[in-house]
Amino acid sequence: MQRPASPSAVNGPLNVLGTGTVEERRAQIEHEETVARAERRRQLEAQRSNLSPARERINLWERLHALHLPRNAGHKLLEVIARETELTVADIQQEQLRRNAGKAAITV
């Protein structure tokens, strides 16, 4: 009795998902990485854009770096955030005050 041919023998090498060839999957991954890099570049540009308000730039910085804005007005990270968002430290501190005021209003 003859064994049935394996899918890879019939269709060529399979990728992890079981469809298409390894080369097709590699091309798909490369495309996805290219799209992800382009999106990150776009987000970094928006983070520095003077067309975006300070609040949006800071929110975007937090998402891109998976960090929260420090609560301490003298925190060293404020200088980094200011440089990367092209805001002033005073702009960052103003956002801190706005957020802290919102939290104080909720707890009252």
Order of alpha helices (4+ residues) and beta strands (2+ residues): alpha-alpha-alpha-alpha-alpha
